[in-house]
Structure formats: structure tokens, C-alpha cells
Amino acid sequence: MAVDLECIRGDRVLFNNLNLDIRPGIILQIEGRNGCGKTSLLRLLCGIMMPSEGEILWNGKSITRERAEYYCDVSYLGHHNGIKGELTALENLHFAQALSTPKPNSDLYEILARLSLAGFEDIPCRHLSAGQNRRVALARLLATNTTVWILDEPFTALDRKGIVEIEKIFEEHVKGGGIIILTTHHPLKMDDSYYRSLNLEESP
């Protein structure tokens, strides 16, 4: 998926000669101290940034040449939720589906209920709490039909109940052949058969 990646910020090399081969059914946690390039790597992998050297491949093709095809298969959630405050939770999911491929037979009310947002479907997101807005952002993963989820600190602002539910959703996604690449300070409780980790400070 990634071949000989190099990332330079300012005059500092964050990492180089980085190779990743991530197969379906895997959760890869990117680890390392603050400033080592975790977020930069995620942004490279989802095509927001371009590497100084190397390339990122999807289905054997460079994403720079097959960007539209790749974006149809990728969902990215950064530090910011990327939702529209003037829209309701339900409207935000409809908006996400309009920009991507809707998951077949998805019930948006059921998705929001699973994320503890039942009764909040028609409230503008600017009136919701930080944790509720994060749940709306995460609900988009269930509303759209993407294979690769690239997530930067997805558990931010979630309570324990929310974290447990998101961990279940992650397990379901990879068991169905999905791929998750994420950073998190939360210790993941994942089956070793599909959990991997990469410490950027230990990479070549």
C-alpha cells in the first residue's frame, strides 16, 4: 500500500523508507511520540498530502493516478469532525452519503441510535455536545460504503460506553474485510489475529 515513503516537514525528516503492506481484515495502529509524524502519515495515506518520496498504491495502482477510484474506497476522520453545525445529525449523514457511496440498505435512524443519538436526529449539530458531534462524525463510517477507514484519534470526547461501541464497530468492519489505520492514545482491546501496530520512531 505504501512504498518507500518519505515525509519532510520544514527542514526535518519525520520518516523515510517507510513501507506498509496492509491487507483486508487488519487494524493498524500508528504509534509514536507527539511530533513524530503520525498525523502526517495518515494524511499521506488518504491523499491529502503528497510524500516527499515514494508512493501509495491501492489495488496495485498509484493513488495519484487513480485518485477518484481510491477516494471512493476511503473514509477519513481527522482531529476535526468535518460535520456541518447548521445541519442536523440526520442531514449530515445524508450529506456524507451524497458525497460518497451510500452503504446498501443503511437505516440512518438505526445508525444514529447505535451511536446513542436516538432522539437527537433532528437537532442542528451546533447544539450538540462535543461527544455527540464526534458520534455523528463516526456515524458516517456506517452510512457510507468504504473499505479503508483512516482515523486520527477517533475516540476523542467519547465516554466509556461510546468507546466500547466504536470498538465493536471496528471489529465488525475488519471481520467483513475492511481495513482500519488509526492513531489513538486509547489502549485498543482487539483480537491479535487482526491487530497490528507500527511505531514510527522504530521504523527504518
GUDO-500118 format. One record per residue (C-alpha): x, y, z. Coordinates in steps of 0.05 Angstrom, whole numbers, plus 5000, padded with zeros to 4 digits. Each point is the difference from the previous one (the first is absolute). Layout:
XYZ;...
END
This chain:
500050005000;505850475015;506949954968;506350375024;496150585029;503750615024;496850595036;503750665012;497050565042;503950654996;507349775000;498749385042;499149294973;494349695039;500949314969;502949694937;500549334965;493349825032;496549394969;493149755018;496249404974;493250005033;495249454981;492549975008;497849795070;505550405036;499950575050;506750374999;501550475058;505250534986;504050155063;505450485022;501250635040;496850674983;503250314938;502849364971;495450034939;493949585017;494950494975;504450164939;500249274982;492449945004;499350624956;504849694950;496249344999;493450344985;502950454947;499350675035;507650094999;505249764950;506349635023;506950304988;502049324972;496449344987;492949844981;493549725028;496749444962;492849765000;498349364962;507050044970;499150704973;502950665024;494650425033;502850624964;497749694934;493749665026;497950525052;492449974986;499949245004;503950025066;495750545031;493849574988;503149475045;502650455056;497050365060;504350495039;498550295069;505150495027;500450405065;494350434974;493349674991;498850284931;492550065011;495750614986;497350325063;494050314966;497749314977;496749485045;503249335015;495549674949;501450534947;507549915011;499349264985;496050154937;505350504979;505549485011;496249494958;499250524944;507650094998;501649265003;496849334986;494349865049;500349345036;494749554970;493649955041;502750475054;494950255049;502650685023;495450025061;502649325021;507250234990;499050625043;496449585053;506049535003;504450605014;495450225057;496950564959;492849774999;495750615013;505450474975;499249864926;496650664983;504150465045;505250454965;506949755018;502150675027;495349875058;503049315015;505749865049;507149864978;499049265012;493549994961;503250354941;505649495000;494849454998;496750344940;506850024965;501149265015;493049824977;502050204930;504549384999;493849575005;495950414951;505049954943;502849404964;507650075005;505349475012;505750415031;498850415063;505650495017;498750295069;503950505042;498249925074;492949754986;498349925074;500850745017;494450265045;496649325005;497949705066;501449285018;493549744971;501550354934;507049724998;497549295010;494950084944;505150284952;504749435015;494449524981;498950384935;507449954985;500049255011;493949924955;503350414945;506549604997;496449345008;496250204937;506450114962;501150735017;506550355017;501050505057;506250445009;499750445062;503650385054;497349995071;502350105071;494649535021;502549285012;496349584948;496949355023;500649624935;501049274981;507349904981;497949634937;498250664967;503750525041;506850284979;504150595024;505450434969;504450465042;502650554954;506050125046;502149284988;498949984925;506249984955;
END
